[in-house]
Amino acid sequence: MILRPWIAIALTAALLTGCAVAPQPPQTSASVAQAQPILAPTGTLRVGVYPGSPTSLIEKPQGGLSGVSYEMGTLLAAQLNVPVRVVKFERIAQVIDAIKAGEVDFTVTNASAARAQVVAFTAPVIALELGYLAARDGKIQSIDAVDVPGAVIGVSRGSSSLAALSGQLKQARLVQFDALAAAADAMRQGQIDAFATNKGILFELAEKVPSASVLQGRWGLEHMAVAVPKGREAALPSLEAFANRLQQDGGLARIVANSGLRGTVAVK
């Protein structure tokens, strides 16, 4: 999927405002543009995403795409004056592996300590609550009643939630899923009592599983940051400046709203 960057910006603006706009080339930041050989060494910015998460990629029923990684990546490509290629995976662990291998240039994800060992991160740009989606008539009715004998909790394979909950939960059993759609099916069929991840994903899943709801409270926070391959740390100041401008001019808030991302809290 190749889009000319300035056209992609115009399409994003149209989605945000709900009206047609005439495409105009964006103003380019000199500091970001100078980082192009580092951030997009192939001449194309390869943005890694996985469907079903507002922090990554949402394929809207009425048509069109949104998601924090998708939209930030598109805007960055415009600043770099290069095309963007969206590379889809089933889950975030595969995106991280692709960045580690240098097959993907950019994504936005939870900057966990484990991931920081294999990819390079900017400072966090979004803080997101971690929680549970649970069956309305099931055994888990509160966030304090998750770790009980016989409870089955779903997580994405290779996720940071899996790593965290493996140490936190002593009685509940964790089951890994390769894709969010498979987790939704398992919830509908009563194969799991709850699914654990960030609330952005949970609220999306709740719309697909009417028999379940997002529990109040949280068991942790994700600190979402821009991730790039190791060895490209020289470009991190340019990425930080890019992200700061988006925060200051309201662009990031518009991306969050357009993506339908819920469960955010102030970044500290």
N, C-alpha and C positions, 0 to 999 in steps of 0.2 A: 504494500500500500504506500504509494508515493504521492505526496501533496506538495505543491509549491508553497513554501512557508507563508508568504503574505496572503495567499488565498485561504490557507487554513485559518489564519488569524481572523479574516473577514467572516468565515463560516462560523467560527466560535462566537464572534460578536453578534452575528445574526441569531444564533441559538439563545444567547443571553438576553437580548433585547426583544426577541420575538418579531423583528421586522427585517426587511431586506436592507442590505448595505452595499455600497459600491466598494469593491476591494481596493485597498490602498496599501502600498508597501509600508512596512513598519519602520520607525526610526531605529537605527542600529546603535547599540551601545559599543563604543570603541573597545572597552576593556573586555567585553564578552566576545566580540568579533575576533579580537586578537587571539583568543583561546581556541579558535576553531580547529587548528591542526591537532590539538590535544583532545578536545571533546568529541570531535567527529573526524577521526583520522582517515576514514574511507571516503570522505566527502559527502556522506549522508549520516544524519543523526538517527541511530537505531534505538528506538524507545521500546523497552520491554514492558509488557502489560499482561494481565490475566483477567478474563471477563468475570463480572458479577460483583466486583468491589468498587465502590465509588472512589477509593483512593487510587485505583488503577484504571479500569475500563468498564464503562456501562454502555451497553448497546440498547438504546431506547426503543420501546415497542413501536413508536410512531416514526422511527427512523432517526438516524444521527447517532453520534458517539459523544461521550463525555467521560469524565474521570480525571482525577488529579494528575496522575502520571501522563496520561494521554494529552491533556490540555497544556500542562507545563512543558512537556516535551515538544509539542508543536510550537509553542511560543519561543522556546529556546532555539529551536531550529531556525526560526525567523530571525532571531538576533544573530545567529551564526551565519545567516545567509546561505543555508544549505537545505536540501530536501530532507523530509522526515520519512522514516520507514517504521511503521508500527509492527512489532514482532509479538505475536500472541503465544501465550503458554497457558497450561491448565491451572497452575498454582504458582504462588510467589517463590517457592523454593527453586523452581525451574528457572525463574527470572534471575535469581541470585546466581545460580550456577552459570547462566549464560553471560552475566556481567563478569564473573570471575574468569571465565574463559576468553573474555574479550570479544564475544559474539554480539553483545548488546552494549550500548554506550550510556544509557540513562534509564533510571526509574525513580519512583518515590516510594519508600517503604519504611518500615519500622527499623530504626537504627539500633538494633540490639548489639550487645557486646560481642556475641558470637559472629554476627554478620560483619561487624567492623574488623574482624580478623581477615576477611576475604575480599571485602570491597571498601571503597573510600566513601565517607559520608560528609555532607555539609552539616552545619548546625541544624537542629530540628526546625521545621516550618509549620508543623501541625501537631498538636497533642490530641490523642484520641482514646476514649475510654474503652477498656476491655470488659466484656460481659458474657452473658449466656442467653441463647434462645432456647426456651423450654416449652414442652407441651403444656397447654392450658390445664388439662385434666390429669397431668402426670404426677409422679412422686416428688418432683422438684418444683416448689412454688416460691422459693426465695433464694437469693444468692448465698445465703448462709446454710442452705440445706442441700448443697450440691454434692459434697463429699460424704456420701452415705453408702452403706453396703448395697450392692446390686445396681447402683446407678451406672449408666453407660453414657459417656460424654464424647461427642464427636469433635475432632480437630482436623485441620488441613495437614496433610502429610508434609513433614519437613518444616512446619511453621514455627515461628517464635512462641506461639501459644502452646504448642506441643512441648517445647523445651521448658517453658515456665511451669506448666501444670503438671508435668511429670514429677517435679519436685514438690509441688504444693498439695496435690491430691493423694491421699493415703488409702482410701477405701473405694472410691469410684474407679471405674475402668475406662481408659481412653481408647478410642477407636479412630484410626486415621482414614481420611478420605482423599482421593486423588483430585477431586473437583468439587466445587461448591454445589453444582447441580446434583451430584450424587449424595451429598449431605442433606440437601433439601428432600430428596426422595426417601432417604432413611428416616428423616423426621416425620414425614407424612405417613410412612408405613409403621411407625412406632418402634423402629429398630434401635433408636437412640433416645435417651431422655432429654438431652440438651446438646447444643452445639456451642463451642467456645471460640471466640475470636473478637476482633474489634467491633464496636457497635455500628460503624458504617456498614460493614458487611451484614451484621445481624439484622438491621432494619430492612435491608434489601431482601434477605431471606424470609423475613416475617411476612412480606407481601406475597411471597410464593407459597407460604405454609400457613394458611389462615388458622389452623388448629394450634399454632404456637405463638408465643409472644416474647418480647425482650424483657428480661427481669430487671427490676430497678436495682441500682447500685452498680458497683464495678469491682473487679478483682485486680485491676492494674491499669497502667497507661501504656500506650504506644507513642513513641516520639518519632513522627514521620519526617524523613529527611531525604534529600536528593542523594542517590547512590550512583557512583561511577566506578569503572575498573581501577584496581590498585595500579600505581604507577602514573596516575594522572592527577596527583595531588597538587601539582603546580597550577591547575585550573580551578581549584576549589575557591580561591578568593573571587574569581569572576563569577562562579556559580552562586556564591554567597551574595554578591552584589545584585545579581539577577533576581534571586529570591527576595532580597530586601526590598527591591523596587516593587515587586509584585505585592508584597505586604503593605507597603506604604501607599501605593496608588489605588488600593482596593481590588487589584486584579486577582489576587489569591482568594479573597472573599467571594468574588464573582464565580471563580472556578469551583469553589466549595459548594456554593448554592446551585450552580448548574449541574453539578455531579450528584446532587441530592445527599451529600455527605452529612450524616448526623452523628452525635456523640462526641463532638469536638469540645475541648476546653482550652483555656488560655495557655499558650506556650510560656514556660518559665525557664 
